[in-house]
Amino acid sequence: LFRSIVEKGEQVFIVSRQSQRLKELWFEHYPEADFTNLEFIEASLSEGFILTNSQFIFHLITDSEIFGWERPQPRTRQRKTADTPESLYADLQTGDYVVHVDHGIGRFAGLIQRQLDGHEREYLTVEYDRGDILYVPVHQADRLTRYVGADGGKPSLDNLGGQAWAETKSKVKEAVQKVAEDLLDLYARRQVVEGFAFAQDTQWQKELEDSFPYVETEDQKRAIIDIKRDMERPRPMDRLLCGDVGYGKTEVALRAAFKAVMSGKQVAVLVPTTVLAQQHFETFSQRLAAFPVKVEMLSRFRTPREQTEILHKLAIGEVDIIIGTHRLISSDVHFKDLGLVVIDEEQRFGVTHKEHLKKLRTEVDVLTLTATPIPRTLYMALTGVRDISNLNTPPEERLPIITHVGPYSPRLVRQAILRELERGGQIFFVHNRVQTIEAMKQHLQKLVPEATVDIGHGQMNENQLSNVMHRFNTGEIDILLSTTIIESGLDIPNANTLIVDRADTFGLAQLYQLRGRVGRGAMRAYAYFFRHNKMSPTQDGQQRLEVIAENTQLGAGYSIAMRDLEIRGAGELLGTRQHGYIQSVGFHLYTRMLADAVRRIRMLMKDNLNIDVSSILLPSNFNLPLSMPVNVELPLAVGIPATYISDSDLRLRLYRRMADLRDETELDALGSEFRDRFGPMPEMLQNLLYQMRVKLRAEKIGLTSVNWESGQILLKYQQASETSEMKRLPDLPNGVRGGKSAYWVTISKDEVWTIKLLDVLAQLGDKPQTRNYENVIQTIRGE
């Protein structure tokens, strides 16, 4: 067809994601042809067209006409998403338990306006034991975190000004040191082991990636680049890929696996369930069908004879990619040349399996996938020892799932099933009790005789379960009545209605994972979470249902994970050994202290990876390279006036977001955002942003406070060793004098103190001697 068009002299443009491959095929079939009216262009368009007039005929041909593939179109309609940055900050409600880093556990009592030295300011108020009140300046909102314990229970309030909190923090600091040592010991061993450096991308890698039938999100692209860079380095990779359900983790893993195979290595893909193993096996086999890559599966869906044959081929190198459950960790599994291990949902494997996986991390490249979002503070702690990629962007065509929560209603169940059948779709019905699942099947057949119903659960034999899943995948079954075996990773785009019976008995993360089984394409999906129609759910069960109903927006995994922490506690996340310590200071402060310990030890390990991590004893005042919190008290009215933003909850979230800013670029961007969203900034808000700028510059040079005293500005430092270095600086800024532990900035009559303060901080920040970390580190090492 193309040749006949081209030979007529008509102009032809072929626009394809695989233009180079098409060009090669064209000249392979027509090597003598030399057509000037044919062009191949690397791009992606939704469809082609023909333009004609009396002078010429113009053809534009796309992947849609060549392969039947169409580029998914971005939807222009507004979607409900976490569309403002501060929406990522969990709301603090009056009465919530909070932790102040310096004063301990209290109860949040809301925002309040107060006069100080004639200036109006807004404060966060916290109640402590015996009715004591702490007023926290809004620029110090980062010192407050919501309390999340180890078991979801209520804590006791601390005494304001007592010694108990300092003693508690000291004990936790010792425990955190041990956890950091364990984490960094594995990190250090990985750094000194000589790994395998995978080759750079081949032409086949490009062709595989071009054949992806969707448009990659920016997060996917970034993760793929990071993973490839890790693989090309001569040390074992240990990267965690964290992404919401349906955000494209499998495709990223598949590309990494293909890259490993292109370098002659074998790949093991470890998954928690046989159903998910089957799903991944089909996905990998389909995507890699055009390439000489042998993909196999090892699970109970295979007969003993098939397993023996697969193991033999694996040992002699005839299998490139093996996908399986924990069966892959068995002692009889041998690889000829294993190069990459992909672990899906590692937290669902047992302790013994995790120990085996831990050992692997020092030997081969490891990529771990998880749909459980990591709390921000834990993320900061782990980034010191593990490489982490986040997939936060939903695919363009994805729609939020309409979610219903309520008592079980046969009438509503019938309506939901019929609506899905009318549009040619299929239904997941989750009933998590094997003993009564047959009775539920009879109930559904009687309720919806128009539908084909079949059962799938983990206690069925391999052939039965495999057959049921295959029939559902091919559309022979309308309703798959199953237990939670469908919870992880299952991807059936035609199934877009989920019904969960007795949803109040499921964990919040389970409910979220189940809901992620539907709505994986451009079709609107529905999820129904039913509780018992006569019995009331437990308080925790009701809370879980409320959370799943409230969080229906795309990318809700983070807020759901945080609420799950509050309901269940954080004990499971960091292990039972840390249970008491998390309970005493709260999850967020605990992980912040862990992040501090990790970063400090890494400073000492920087030049010597062979150092015995457990031998590093940190002095109690060793806070490098982190800055101590800076206290800024200046004669300014600061805050966000209620006349500018009336919603107190929004003001609070903005304060917390502002206190988390880490550099002046972010501060400038926030100022522009205020003007764009809310209009010209009032003076109080401008003063607050100025105060935040002072705080950022002060943190950068190691100050602990910036205070106005008797017409001068007092700058205090956090360590005497640094101060002694600083006060000897021969070229102090004009009007600045140094003392034993501070600087005084004198303001003359013709100077604007706000401008001078920023200038002084900037000049001090430019002095290379101001933070002599190497001297401090050498002192600690005893050098």
N, C-alpha and C positions, 0 to 999 in steps of 0.2 A: 504493500500500500504506500509506504513512505517513498520507495524508489520510484513508483509510477508518478507520484506527485512531484518529486524532485526533477525527474526527467522531463516533465512538461515545462520546466523553467519557472515554476511557481516558488515564491520565497517561503522557506520553512525555517521556523525557530523551534527547537526542541528544548523546553525548559524542564529540567529534572534534577532531583536530588542525587541522581546517579548518572550525570551527564558524561563523565569521563568513561564509565563502563559502557554506556550506550555508544559513545563515539568509537571505542575500541571494537565493539561488536559490529558496527557499521562497516568499518574499514577491513575487518576480518572477513566479512562476507563480500564486500565490494572493494578489493584492494586497488583496482585500477581506476576507480571512480574519482573524479576531481570536480566536485560540484561547488561552485561559488555561491549558490543560492541556498546552502544548508548550513545552519549554525547550531551548535550545542551550547547551552547556557546552564551553569550550576545555580539553581534557585528552586523555589517552591511556590507554585501558584495553585489555586483551587481548581481551575478548569481552563481548557483552551478555547480558541475561537477562530473563525475564518473571516477575513475582510476582503471584499471584492469591489472592484470598479472596472471601468472600461480599460484601464491601463495595466493593472496587475491583480494577482490573487495572493493574499498573505495568509499563511497558516501558523498559528501558535499552538503547539502540542505539548501537553503536560503529562505528569505521572498518572493523572486521572484517566486519560485516554490510552496510555501505554499499558499501565499495570492494573487499572481499575482502582487505584488508591487515590483518595482525596485528602488534601490537607485539612485537618480540623479547623473550623472557623472560630475565631474568638467571639464570644457573645458580647453584644453591646449593652444588654440590659444590666441594670445595677444588681450586684450580688451582695448579700449580707456576709461580710467578712469582718475579721478583726482589723477594721479600716483605719483606726487611729493608733499611733504608737503607744499611747498611754493605756489603751485597752488591754495590753499585755500585763499590766500591773493589777494584781488581784485587789478588788475593792476591800478597804478596811471599813468595817462597820462598827458603830459605837457598841461597846461591850465585847469586842473581839480581844483575845489574849495576844499580847505583843511582847517582843523582847527588845530592850534597849541595850546596846552593846556595852555601855558603861554601868547601867543601873539594874539590869535584870528584867524579870518577867513582871509585867503589869497588865492593866486592862485599858484599852483605848477608849477615850472619853470624848473624842471629836475635835473639831477645830474651834479656836477661840481667838478673838481680837483683843489685844492688850496695848496699853500705852507704856512706853519705856523711855525715860528722859525726854518726854514730849513728842515722841515719834510713835505712830501707829504701826503695830506689827501683828502678824498672824502666827499662831503657835499650834502644834499638835499637843493635846493634853493626854497624859497617861496617869491612871490611878494605881497606887501601890498599896501595900498592906497598911492598916491603920488609917486609911483615908488620905494618905499623903499624895500630893499632886506634883507631877513633873511637867514643866512646860518646855517643849522641844521646838527650837526655831525651825522654820520651814526649810531653810537651806541645809538642815541636818536630818532631813527625813530619811536619809540612807542609813542612819543609825538605828532605825526602827524596822523590824520585820515581823510579819505575822507569826505567831507561835504555832509550830507543828511538832507535836511530840512523837514518841516512838510507838505509842499504842492508841492514839486518838483520844486519850483521856484529858481531863482538865488539870492544869497545873495549879500549884499554890503560888500566891503573889509574894514577891520579895519585899523586904524592908528597904525603903529608900534611905541611902546613906549607911547601910549596914555592911559588915565585912563578909557575910556569907556568900554574896555574889562573886566577889573577887576570889574567894577560896574555890568556889565551884568552877570558875573559869580556869583556874590554875590546874585543877585535876583533869579537866577536859583537854587542856593544852597538852598534857603529858600523853593522854590516850591518842590524841590526834597525831602526835609525833610518831607513834608506833605505826599507825595506819599509813602515814605518809612514807615511812621507811619501807613498808611492805610494797607499796605501789612503785616507789622509785627503785627498789632493788630489781624488780622485773624490768623496769625501763632501762636501767644501767646495763643489765645483762644483754638486753636486745641491742643496745648501742655498740657493744664491743664485739658482738658476733658478726662474722663475715657472712652476709646473705648473698642472694642471687640477684643481680641487676638484670631485669627484663629488658628486652630489646625495645627500641622505639617503634611506634605504630607502623604497621605494614599497609600496603594498598588494600589488602583484604579487610583489615580493621576498618578502614574508611568505608569500604563497601558495606560492611555489616552495619555500621552506624548510620549510613545513608538510607538503609532499608528499614529503619525504625518508622513504623506507620503513624507516628505522632510527632508533635513539635516538642522538643526538650524544653523544660523550664530552665530559667537561669541558674537555679540551685542545682539542678541535675548536671548542667554543663560544668559548673564550678567543682562539684564533687568528682566528676569524671576526670577533670584535669588534675585535681589533688591526688586521686588514687593512682593515676598513671605516673605522676611524678614520684610518688612513694615507691611504686613498683620498679621504677628505673634506677633507684638508688641501691647501693650494695649493702643494705642492712634490712633485716626483716621488718615488713610493714605491720602495724597494728592499728587499724583505723576503724572507728565506729561510725556507721552511716545511720543517722537517726532521721526518720521521716514519717509523717502521718500516713495512715492507711490509704493506699491507692495513689501515693505520690511518686511512684516510679523507682523504688529501691531495686526491684528485680532487674530492671533494664540496666541500671548502673552496675550491678553485680555481674550480669551476663557479659558486659563489655570487658570488665576486668578479667573474667574467666577466659574469654576468647584471647585477650592479650597474652595471658599466661601460656595458653596452648600454642600460640604463634611463636613462643620462645622455646617450644619443645617440652614444656612442663605439664604435669597433670594437675587437675583441680578437683577438690572435694567440696561439695555443697551440702552442708549439714542442716537439717530441718527438724522441727520437733514432732511432726505428725506424718503418718503414711499418706494421708490425703494431700497434704501440702507437698510431699515428695513427688506424688503423681502429677500435681499441678505444675511444679517447677520442671519436671521431666518433659512434660508436653510443651511447655513454653520454650525451654532451651532447644529441644529437638526441632521445633518448628522454626525458630529464629536462625538456627545454625544449619538448616537442611541444605543450603546451597554451598556449604563449605566442607572440606574433608575432616570433620571433627566427629569423633565417636562419643556419643552421650549415652550413659547407662544409669539405671536406678537400682538401688539396693534397699529393699524394705520388705515387709511381710506380704506385699502384693506379688512378690516373686516366689516361685517354688524353690525348695531346697536345691534341686538340680540346677535351676537357672542361677541361683545365688553362687553355687560352686563354680559354674562356668564364668560368671562375671568376675569373681575374685581371681580366677586364673588369668583372665585377660587383663585385669587391672595390674597384676603383679608383673606381667611381661610387657606392659606398656601399650596394649592394644585399645585400652579405654582412656580417652582424654579427660572427660568430665564425668565424675560419678556423683550422683545425687542420692541422698539417703537420710534415714533417721539415725538415732544413736547406734544403730547396727554398724555404722561406719567406724565407730571407735573401738570395735571388738578387736581382740588380739589376733584373729585370723585374717585381718584386712591388711594387705601389704601393697605398697605402691612401688612402681619402678623409679619414678622421679617426681615426687610431690612438690609443687611450687607454690600453690595458693589454696587456702582453706576459707570458704565463705560460710559463716555461721548465721543462720536466721533465728532471731529471738533467743539469744543465749540464755536469758534468765529463766527459760522454761525447761532447761536441762538440769539434771540432778547434780549433787555436790561432786560425786566421783567423776562424772563426765566433765564438769567444769575444771577439775584439777588436770585432767588430760588435756583440755583445751589450753589451759594456762601454760603447760609444758610446750605445746605446739608453738606458742607465741615467740619463743626464742629460737625457733628452728626454721619456720617458713613464714611467708606473708599471710596475714590473717585479716579478713574483712568481715566485720560483724554488722548485721542489719538488725535494727529494732524499730518498732512502731510506737514504743513507749517513750514519749518525750522526756528529756532530762531536765529537771528543775535547774534554773539558771545558776544558782550557787553551786550545785554539784557539778554542773558543766564547767564552771571556772576551776574547780578543784581537779577535775579529770584532765583538763586541757594541758596541765603540766606533765602528764604521764602518758596520755593517749592522744592520738590525732582524731579529731572529730569533724565530720561533715554533717550539716543539717539540710534537709529538704523541707523548706517552709512554704514553698509556692505551690498552690494547687494547679493541676493541668488546666489549660485554658477553657476546655469545654465542660468542666465539672460544675455541677449544681449542688447546693445544699440539700440534705435529705430531710423531707418533711417527717417529723417525729411525733408520734402519739403515745401518751402514757395514760393508763387507766385500768379499771377492773375488766376482767375477761368478758367479752361480748360476742356470742356466736353470730349475731346479726352483722356486727362490724367486721368480723373475720370473713364472713361470706362476701360482703361488699368489697373488701380489699382484694380478695382472691379473684373475684370476677372482673374487677377493674383491670388487674394485671393481665388476666387471660385475654381480655378484649383487645389489648394492644400487643398481643403476641408474646408476652413475657412469661417469666417463671417466678416461683415463690420459694423462699427458704422459710420453713416453719421449725423453730427450735423448741424441743421438749426434752429437757435434760434428765429424764428418768427412764432408763431402759426397761424397768419392770412394767411401766404403764404405757410405753410408746405404741404398742399394738392397739390398745384401747383408743388412744388418740387418733391412730390411723383410721379406725372404724368411724370415729366421731367426724373426722374430716370428710370421709367418703360419703357419709350420710348428709353432712352439711353442704357439701359442694360436689354433687354427683357428676357434674360436668368435667371435673378435673381428674387427672391421673396422679395418684399419690403413691410414693414408695418410701421405704425407711432406710436410713444409713446411720450406723453407730459403731463405736470402736470395738464392741464385743462380737461383731459379725466376723465370719471367716474372710480371708483375704479376697477370694474370688468373688464372693457375694458383694462385698463393699466396693471392690474395684468395678464390678459390673454396674452397680447402682450409680456410682459417680460418673461413669462413662455415659450411661443412658441419660442422666440429668444434663451432662455437658452437651450432649448432642440434641437435646430438646425432646426426647421421648417421654420424659417425666415432667409434669407441670409443677408438682409440689414435692420438694425434698423435705421429708420429716426426719429431723436428725437431732443428735445431741450436739455438744459444743465442738465436735470434730471439725466443724466448718469455720471455727473461730479465726484461725490464722491464715492469712495470705491467699485464700481461695479466690480466684478471679473468674467469674462467669458473668460477662457483661449483660447477658439477656435476663438475668435474675435481678429484678429491681424492686421487689417487695420482700421485706423481712418481718416475720411475726415471731415474737418470743413469748412463750408461756411461762408464767411465774417468774417474770423478770426481776422481781424484788429479791430473789434468792441468788442472783448473780453478782459478782464483783463489778465495780464501775469500769475498770479497764476491760473486763470481759464484754460488758455491754457495748462499749465503744468499738472494740474489735469486731464484734458481731455486726454492728451497724455498718462497719466498713466493708462488709461483703457485698453491699448493694450500692448503687449510685456510682459505679466505676467507669461509666461512659457518659455520653451526652444526654441520656434519658433521665427524666425526673424520677427519683426513688422515694420509697415510703418505708418507714420502720414503725412497727407497733410493739410496744413493750407493755404486756399485760401482767397485772398482779391478780391474786385470787379474788374472785368477786364477792366472797363472803368474809374471809379472814383479813384483818388489817395487817399490813406489813410491819416489820420491826422499824424502829426509828432510823437505824442505819440504812435499811432497805428502802424506806421512803425517801431518805436523803439522796441515795444513789439515783433513784428514778427522777427526782427533781433536777439533779445536775444534768442527767442525760437529756432531759426535755429542754433545759435552758440553753445548752450548748449545742446548737444545731448548725452553727456557721462552719464554713470550710476552715480547716486548720484548728479545730477546737481541741485538739489533743493536748496542747500545753495546759490550758485551763482545767481540763478534765483530770489530767495527771496531778495537778496541784490540789484540786478538791479531793481526789482519791487519797492523797497524802494526809489531808486533814481528817478525813473520815476514818481511815485505817491506821494512820500513823506511819512513820518513816522507818520503823525497825527493820522491815524486810529489805529495804533498799540498800542499807549499808551493813547488814549482818547483825546477828543477835548479840555479838560481843560489844557492840557499840550502843546497845539499847538504852542503858542507863544514862550514858553521856548525852545522847540525843534528847532524852526526856528532860534532863536537867537544864539544858541551855536552848533547846529547840533546834529543829532540823536546819534552818537557814543559817543561824550563827555557827552551828557545828561545822557545816560545810564551808562556810567562809573561813573559819579557823583552819580547816583542812587545806584549803587553797593557799592560805598564808604559809603553812608549814611546808607544803610541796614546793612553793616558789623559793622559800629560803634555802631549803636543802639543795634545790637545783642550782642556786647561786654558788654553793660550795662545791658542787659536783662539776661545775662548768668546765674546769680544766683537767679534771681527773675522774674519768668514768670508772676506774678500778677501785675508787675509794670505798671502804666498808661503810655503807649507809648507816648502819646501826651505831657506828662509832661517833657519829656527828652529834654533839651535844650543843644545843642552841642556848645561848644565854637568854635569860628572861626578857632582857630589853633589846634583843636582836630583832629588829623589824625591817631589815632591808630585804628586797628592794621596795617593799610596800611603804606607803606613806601612812603616818598616823592620821586619824581624823583631825581636821583643822577647825578650830573654833574662831569664827569671825564675828566681832562685835564692833559695828561702826555706827556713827550717829545718822542713821538713815531710816526712813519709814519704808518697810519692805513687806511684800506680799502680793497676792492677786486679789484686788478688790472684788467684793461681791457684786458691785455695780458693773464690773467688766465680765466676770463669769459667775453667774448666780448659783449654779449647781455645785454644792459643797463637795459632793463625791468626785466630780470631775476636777475641781481644784486640788483635792487631795491626791488624786492620781498624777496630776501634773507636777505637784510638789515632789512626789516620790520619783517621778521620771527625771525631774530637774536635778535632784540630789544624786542621781546615778550617772550624770554626765561625766565624761572622762577627759575631754579636751575642749579647747576654745572653738574649734571648728564645729563640734556638736552644739555648743552653746549658741554660736551665731546662727546655725540652722534653726534652732528652736526659737530664737527671736524672730526670724523671718516667718516661721510657722505661726507664731502668735499673731503677727500682723495680718497674715493671709486669712486665718480662721476666725479671728475675733475682732480685728480692726486695730487702729493705732493703740499702742501700749500706754497705759497711765503711768504716772511718775513712780508709784509704789512698785510696779512690776519692773520698770526700767532699773530701779534701785536694786531689786532682788537679783536681776541678771548681772548687774555690776558686782554685787556681793559674791555671786557664784564665780565670776571671772577672777576676783581676788582669791577666792578659795582654791580654784584650780592652779593658779600660779604659785600660791603658797604651798600647796601639796607637792608641786613639782620640785621645790627646793628644800623640802623637809621641815617646814614650819609646823608648829602645833597650834599657834594662835596668832591672830591679827586683831589687836584691840586699840581703841581710842582712849588715851589717858591724858587728861590735862592739856589738851591742845597738841599732843604728840601721838604718833602711831607706834605702838610697841609690837615688835616682831619677835616671837619666841621660837627657839629651835628644839628639836626633839632629843638630841644627843649632845653631850658635852664634847665628845671627840670631834664632832662635826663643827660645833660652835668655835672651838679653839682654832680650828683651821680657818674659819670664816673671819674671825675678828682680826686675824693677822693680814687679811687681804690689804695690800698697799693702796689699791685704787677703789675705795668705797665710793658709792655714788654721793654726789653733793648733798649735804644736809643729813647724812646718815652717820651715826656713830655706833661702834660695837662695844658690847659689854661681855660679862662672863657667860651669859646664856641667852642673850637677846640683842636686838638692834633697836635703836630709837630713831624714828624718822621725824625730823623737825620741819614744820611747815611755816614758811615765811608769809608775810602779809600779802605779797603779790602773787602767791602760788595758789592754784586750785588743788586742794589736797587729794581729790579723787583721781586727778590725772597723775599727780606726783607719785601716789602710792603704786599705781600700775607700772609707772616707769621704773621705780626702784625695784619692784619685784621682777620685772623683765631683766634689768641689769644684773641683779643677783643670780638670776637663772642662767645668765650667759657665762658665769664664772666656772671654769672647769673644776676648780678646787672645791666647789660647794658641796659635792657629794662624793667623797673619795671612798667608794665602796671597796676597792681592791685593798686599801690599807686596813680597813676594818676586817675584811675576810681573812687577810694574812695573819692579823692579830689573833683571830679566833682559831685558826689552824695551828697557831703556835710557831709560825714561820718568822 
